[in-house]
Amino acid sequence: MVSTAFLIVLIIFILLAFNTGVNRAIAFLPVLGLLFIAILFIGYFFVPIVIMAVVWYLLNKNRPRSNRNTYYWSSSNTQDFEEFFRRAGGTYGGYQQNSGYSNQNNPFGYTENLTKYYQVLGVPEGASKEDIKKAYRDLVKQHHPDKFANNPSEKEYHENRLKEINEAYEKLIKD
């Protein structure tokens, strides 16, 4: 009886080791010890129940549990999605996005490529903060949407242009 109980527990251990890995099978040893003792005292009536429980566990180990909460970030704004891919340098809509980041020879991760911001403000790369501030003020005066209040389509263009100018100024001044 002892050798049969030990053989059953050993077979269950081997099945667990093959299906879940040796570390998990070793972690399951206390339960197998209790199973061994249960088989010795209760008898073989307990074996089919244990085998069904082990088979059920093995069949359902990869299924997600229904009580787990999964949260997804969602946005109804397509511009957020496009901005994410533009910054990540991925593809969107079948086109390769122009990445604003570069990771060449940088052990600390991504660094932002500021050349486009210099181009938006119309200053050469490496311009001083005074030159950047002067160019920013000139462009704000030129593209301020209040100057184009009578023409809605032109006003919208200048609002978008002013957003680009403000973003470029913020990025260049903070560095």
RODO-2510 file (C-alpha; in nm, 4 decimals, decimal comma):
residues 175
     n   res          X          Y          Z
     1     m     0,0000     0,0000     0,0000
     2     v     0,2844     0,2416     0,0876
     3     s     0,4709     0,1731    -0,2348
     4     t     0,1560     0,2221    -0,4436
     5     a     0,0767     0,5528    -0,2705
     6     f     0,4361     0,6640    -0,3224
     7     l     0,4211     0,5646    -0,6905
     8     i     0,0995     0,7648    -0,7421
     9     v     0,2506     1,0735    -0,5755
    10     l     0,5701     1,0320    -0,7803
    11     i     0,3716     1,0146    -1,1064
    12     i     0,1791     1,3295    -1,0114
    13     f     0,5095     1,5022    -0,9268
    14     i     0,6581     1,4074    -1,2654
    15     l     0,3462     1,5293    -1,4474
    16     l     0,3632     1,8591    -1,2585
    17     a     0,7357     1,8935    -1,3327
    18     f     0,6817     1,8469    -1,7062
    19     n     0,3803     2,0757    -1,7283
    20     t     0,4622     2,3562    -1,4866
    21     g     0,8376     2,3303    -1,4384
    22     v     1,0559     2,1712    -1,1734
    23     n     1,0481     2,4725    -0,9400
    24     r     0,6693     2,4738    -0,9209
    25     a     0,6607     2,0963    -0,8785
    26     i     0,9044     2,1269    -0,5869
    27     a     0,6890     2,4018    -0,4381
    28     f     0,3962     2,1596    -0,4662
    29     l     0,5744     1,8925    -0,2570
    30     p     0,3957     1,9750     0,0719
    31     v     0,0620     1,9204    -0,0991
    32     l     0,1897     1,5951    -0,2457
    33     g     0,2993     1,4904     0,1028
    34     l    -0,0505     1,5501     0,2320
    35     l    -0,1831     1,3530    -0,0648
    36     f     0,0486     1,0637     0,0238
    37     i    -0,0796     1,0638     0,3825
    38     a    -0,4418     1,0883     0,2629
    39     i    -0,3940     0,7890     0,0304
    40     l    -0,2445     0,5882     0,3149
    41     f    -0,5264     0,6598     0,5593
    42     i    -0,8314     0,7027     0,3355
    43     g    -0,7370     0,4571     0,0664
    44     y    -0,7637     0,4548    -0,3103
    45     f    -1,1043     0,6243    -0,3086
    46     f    -0,9169     0,9533    -0,2848
    47     v    -0,6975     0,8910    -0,5949
    48     p    -0,9576     0,9598    -0,8702
    49     i    -1,0572     1,2857    -0,7020
    50     v    -0,6947     1,4005    -0,6850
    51     i    -0,6247     1,2969    -1,0430
    52     m    -0,9317     1,4888    -1,1628
    53     a    -0,8180     1,7956    -0,9661
    54     v    -0,4665     1,7798    -1,1133
    55     v    -0,5996     1,7346    -1,4670
    56     w    -0,8406     2,0253    -1,4180
    57     y    -0,5537     2,2441    -1,2947
    58     l    -0,3318     2,1501    -1,5894
    59     l    -0,6078     2,2177    -1,8412
    60     n    -0,7020     2,5549    -1,6909
    61     k    -0,3642     2,6945    -1,5887
    62     n    -0,3342     2,9202    -1,8970
    63     r    -0,6902     3,0503    -1,8944
    64     p    -0,7363     3,3950    -1,7495
    65     r    -0,9493     3,4059    -1,4400
    66     s    -1,2787     3,5859    -1,4767
    67     n    -1,2439     3,7846    -1,1544
    68     r    -0,9312     3,9656    -1,2700
    69     n    -0,9790     4,3289    -1,3635
    70     t    -0,8044     4,4392    -1,6806
    71     y    -0,7734     4,8087    -1,7476
    72     y    -0,6980     4,9483    -2,0897
    73     w    -0,5986     5,3030    -2,1671
    74     s    -0,8370     5,4428    -2,4191
    75     s    -0,8662     5,7736    -2,5865
    76     s    -1,1139     5,9009    -2,8363
    77     n    -0,8531     6,1458    -2,9600
    78     t    -0,6735     6,0233    -3,2710
    79     q    -0,4105     6,2922    -3,2320
    80     d    -0,2935     6,1354    -2,9037
    81     f    -0,2492     5,8025    -3,0796
    82     e    -0,0609     5,9589    -3,3709
    83     e     0,1585     6,1577    -3,1311
    84     f     0,2461     5,8395    -2,9423
    85     f     0,3566     5,6661    -3,2609
    86     r     0,5378     5,9741    -3,3880
    87     r     0,7424     5,9905    -3,0703
    88     a     0,8001     5,6171    -3,0563
    89     g     0,9140     5,6097    -3,4191
    90     g     0,6611     5,3427    -3,5099
    91     t     0,4336     5,3064    -3,8052
    92     y     0,0806     5,4323    -3,8239
    93     g    -0,1486     5,4030    -4,1228
    94     g     0,1192     5,2185    -4,3206
    95     y     0,3654     5,5066    -4,3049
    96     q     0,6833     5,5307    -4,1040
    97     q     0,6489     5,8142    -3,8572
    98     n     0,9264     6,0682    -3,8227
    99     s     1,0623     6,0107    -3,4749
   100     g     1,1564     6,3079    -3,2627
   101     y     1,3804     6,0878    -3,0502
   102     s     1,7220     5,9383    -3,1028
   103     n     1,9003     5,6639    -2,9131
   104     q     2,2381     5,6616    -3,0813
   105     n     2,5260     5,5886    -2,8446
   106     n     2,3281     5,6961    -2,5401
   107     p     2,3576     5,4594    -2,2432
   108     f     2,0771     5,6385    -2,0552
   109     g     1,7936     5,5752    -2,3018
   110     y     1,6135     5,8086    -2,5392
   111     t     1,7084     6,1688    -2,5949
   112     e     1,4966     6,4117    -2,7855
   113     n     1,6101     6,5419    -3,1219
   114     l     1,5621     6,9196    -3,1054
   115     t     1,6416     7,0052    -3,4690
   116     k     1,2756     7,0330    -3,5696
   117     y     1,2135     7,2819    -3,2888
   118     y     1,4987     7,5006    -3,4098
   119     q     1,3444     7,4845    -3,7590
   120     v     1,0001     7,5832    -3,6293
   121     l     1,1445     7,8942    -3,4651
   122     g     1,3703     7,9659    -3,7638
   123     v     1,6935     7,9833    -3,5622
   124     p     2,0163     7,7917    -3,6249
   125     e     2,0906     7,4873    -3,4071
   126     g     2,2673     7,5783    -3,0872
   127     a     2,1303     7,9354    -3,0869
   128     s     2,1480     8,1238    -2,7597
   129     k     1,8443     8,1563    -2,5351
   130     e     1,8201     8,5260    -2,6190
   131     d     1,8016     8,4489    -2,9926
   132     i     1,5394     8,1821    -2,9278
   133     k     1,3339     8,4215    -2,7142
   134     k     1,3556     8,6965    -2,9791
   135     a     1,2510     8,4602    -3,2595
   136     y     0,9668     8,3285    -3,0427
   137     r     0,8308     8,6767    -2,9719
   138     d     0,8498     8,7754    -3,3390
   139     l     0,6649     8,4594    -3,4473
   140     v     0,3983     8,5044    -3,1785
   141     k     0,3339     8,8583    -3,3008
   142     q     0,3177     8,7364    -3,6586
   143     h     0,0902     8,4340    -3,5969
   144     h    -0,1305     8,5489    -3,3094
   145     p    -0,4868     8,4250    -3,3833
   146     d    -0,6514     8,7459    -3,2653
   147     k    -0,5067     8,9227    -3,5697
   148     f    -0,7128     8,6905    -3,7907
   149     a    -1,0471     8,6991    -3,6090
   150     n    -1,2372     8,7907    -3,9284
   151     n    -1,1205     8,4883    -4,1297
   152     p    -1,1984     8,1568    -3,9468
   153     s    -0,9919     7,9291    -4,1753
   154     e    -0,6863     8,1528    -4,1485
   155     k    -0,7396     8,1850    -3,7733
   156     e    -0,7397     7,8047    -3,7332
   157     y    -0,4132     7,7770    -3,9300
   158     h    -0,2461     8,0406    -3,7120
   159     e    -0,3769     7,8782    -3,3919
   160     n    -0,2144     7,5505    -3,4938
   161     r     0,1038     7,7287    -3,5951
   162     l     0,1117     7,9079    -3,2590
   163     k     0,0787     7,5733    -3,0797
   164     e     0,3841     7,4477    -3,2702
   165     i     0,5753     7,7643    -3,1864
   166     n     0,4876     7,7399    -2,8158
   167     e     0,5899     7,3736    -2,8038
   168     a     0,9209     7,4480    -2,9746
   169     y     0,9911     7,7385    -2,7404
   170     e     0,9168     7,5286    -2,4310
   171     k     1,1413     7,2442    -2,5479
   172     l     1,4326     7,4687    -2,6396
   173     i     1,4179     7,6943    -2,3325
   174     k     1,4079     7,4069    -2,0846
   175     d     1,7376     7,2626    -2,2182
***
